Amino acid sequence: MNWSWFHKLGSPKWFFQWSKKWAAPIFWLGVLGIIVGMIWGLAFAPKDYLQGNVFRIIYLHVPSAILAESCYLSLGIAGFVFLVWQMKMAPVFIKAMAPIGAVMAAIALFSGSIWGKPTWGTWWVWDARLTSVLVLFMLYMGIIAIQNTLDDRVLADKAAAVICVVGVINLPIIKYSVVWWNTLHQPATFSFTKKPDMPEVMWMPLLICVVSFYLFIAGLVVWRMQTEILRREHRASWLKKEVVSDGI
């Protein structure tokens, strides 16, 4: 098997040059999809027969919750890659992704509270699912704090990578908490592996929102990675030539 692509991904020069053509199309496609999915879900999807219009928060809550977990899983993989192979792009990815994952976790917690008040009668409860997502948010904040406060960049990258890897253990707790413990939180509303219980006119805009969130964040992360490469590699001769050729 040819692993040249894997080694190329570890090169700031190759990634910077390759990503310039893809970031904007992916980002704007995600933005367009989010607009379409949100308008469809919030304005045209029928209301739920039990929750009424309150259920419409899922078009924000579910994508943000899924992305909060997916973003951290990607951090865990990047952290493992850095600790094992010392690839230079891994901490760049972690630095770019962590704040976005934190925002997704915060949106999931906030929108979940808005959903919980009329549905459960309370803004917050120390439910297993809610608590584990709060822990996820705190892990994100810890990674951000380490990478932005430690003066020794090598130490900061290693410490952040360790937290990324260790924190992955929280992801199955989030996913299976509603199964393992008696919690207020309902089981998964949306899954890629089985047909949803809700009618198509309700889950199709949700699917569009989820996929579009992935695209939106992918484009955003690539842009943030490019910025981080500029910061870390500012003395590299290849980058000076790149900046001159782009007229920056």
Beta strands, then each sheet from edge to edge (+ up, - down):
end
